[in-house]
Amino acid sequence: MTAAAEAPGILLRHHLKKLKLPTVLREYEKLARQCAAENVDHVRYLMRLIEPELPGGQRPPDVACARGRATARRAPSSGASATPASQRSRAWRASTSTPSPA
């Protein structure tokens, strides 16, 4: 392979290191070959490549979001988020307001 043909791969590896995407760096070539063999489109290739970088691993984002919303509706957590929105906004305004001169 010529230097000109290798340049995009070298640059991509450099960018992935700078972006701190070790899984993508390690897997992108192997996964590209696998997806090409399976006739997977580029969007699904990117999804397969990026999902392991997400916190929690390869969980599909729509399932994670739906699960989080359902949990939040069923059992509100303790603390500020269990406080009604109007009370939270009043508390926030009070904490950020400047005291009036005496």
Buried (B, 14 or more C-beta within 10 A) or exposed (E): EEEEEEEEEEEBBEEBEEEEBEBBBEBBEEBBEEBEEEEBEEEEBBBBBEBBBEEEEEEEEEEEEEEEEEEEEEEEEEEEEEBEEEEEEEEEEEEEEEEEEE
